[in-house]
Amino acid sequence: MIPVNEPRIGEQELAYVTECLRTGWISSAGRFIEEFEARWAAYCGMPYGIAVSNGTVALEAAVACLDLKPGDEVILPTFTIISCAQAVVYGGGVPVLVDAAPRTWCMDVSQVAAKITSRTRAIMPVHIYGHPVDMVPLWALAEQHGLTIIEDAAEAHGATYRGQRCGGLGDLSCFSFYANKIITTGEGGMILTKDAKLAERARSLRNLCFRPERRFYHTELGHNFRLTNLQAAVGLAQLERIDDLLAHKRWMGGRYAELLAGTPGLTLPVEEPWATNVYWMYGLVLDEATGMDAVVFARRLKALGVETRPFFLGMHEQPALWEEGYFRGEVYPVAERIARQGLYLPSGLTLTNEQAVQVAAAVKACLA
Ligand SMILES: Cc1ncc(COP(=O)(O)O)c(C=O)c1O
């Protein structure tokens, strides 16, 4: 079976983790935390980095930094992971959805203006499967209405938008370093910001809101969202060779495109002229005319030794969010269609040319 994903862990990761173990810096203080934060922030062009335990809590802490009042709204794509919507709900706000754009599968930015009300506080663009969101229209709306942009760049390490790195495009940005991400810490995440006050607040929320002037004295409730030095050690080693990791993803995107070009019944990922796509995952959307949905297609591919994963199911189709009083009866046709017809192919950092050829052959065989 060709796995859908595999991380690439090397000698440097081992050396850095060994250093943590040998020196006893195994918890959430130590040189790797600070270096990983500083270097990831610099890589993305942001001044402050706050490492946290995963991408989900990065979003929670970023939303918490906004101090939403009941009824305050945050606009986000329906086509994303539930971490985005639940961060808004846990943060005391109201999530408001827009559909996916048919080409990039990212939020359809042309739908955002119509969703802005007097209660809107923020927009949360999510760079889907490695392709950046079209930010210019969002920057204009944020400026016009005084909104905060919280970028979810979990899937877009190293991707660029008009020459700027994703994760450096908003007021706050959030990353995941889960094992399937381009750089990984096993579990892990980070918040970046250009605002010193927001950085201080995110740091405080991450660590139980200890008051600086007196430890064990608290004026607000925080969380334990800390990353360990051990995890940061892995992250730093990964970051040191991110160019190689990105080159592999870009190679994979190009290779699949070449191998699958012109196959009837398939829509392949795009790369808009203003973007570099890092092909975090190589997605496919199947035409309904093939008579197959993604479930049947995945089953057939599995029988041919190819592991896949389905696309996201929209936030408006989640019973957990209906229970909270959101989105019941809302319709987003693009997200609904790609959720049913979309899956992604093996996209790991260890994928070989032979495997890519085998995957493409299996895709074509299933469609024949
Ligand atoms: C777009 C996006 N945001 C947030 C997350 C959450 O990250 P984590 O799994 O580290 O909690 C993910 C995770 O896969 C993601 O794809």
PDBQT file of the ligand as one rigid body, heavy atoms in Angstrom, charges set to zero:
ROOT
HETATM    1  C1  LIG A 401      -6.222  23.985   8.020  1.00  0.00    +0.000 C 
HETATM    2  C2  LIG A 401      -5.949  23.349   9.338  1.00  0.00    +0.000 A 
HETATM    3  N1  LIG A 401      -6.090  24.077  10.446  1.00  0.00    +0.000 NA
HETATM    4  C3  LIG A 401      -5.869  23.568  11.658  1.00  0.00    +0.000 A 
HETATM    5  C4  LIG A 401      -5.502  22.263  11.843  1.00  0.00    +0.000 A 
HETATM    6  C5  LIG A 401      -5.361  21.707  13.217  1.00  0.00    +0.000 C 
HETATM    7  O1  LIG A 401      -4.071  21.337  13.522  1.00  0.00    +0.000 OA
HETATM    8  P1  LIG A 401      -3.747  20.193  14.599  1.00  0.00    +0.000 P 
HETATM    9  O2  LIG A 401      -4.076  18.886  13.978  1.00  0.00    +0.000 OA
HETATM   10  O3  LIG A 401      -2.282  20.369  14.844  1.00  0.00    +0.000 OA
HETATM   11  O4  LIG A 401      -4.548  20.477  15.810  1.00  0.00    +0.000 OA
HETATM   12  C6  LIG A 401      -5.320  21.454  10.715  1.00  0.00    +0.000 A 
HETATM   13  C7  LIG A 401      -4.910  20.075  10.935  1.00  0.00    +0.000 C 
HETATM   14  O5  LIG A 401      -4.700  19.219  10.215  1.00  0.00    +0.000 OA
HETATM   15  C8  LIG A 401      -5.563  21.998   9.433  1.00  0.00    +0.000 A 
HETATM   16  O6  LIG A 401      -5.432  21.257   8.327  1.00  0.00    +0.000 OA
ENDROOT
TORSDOF 0
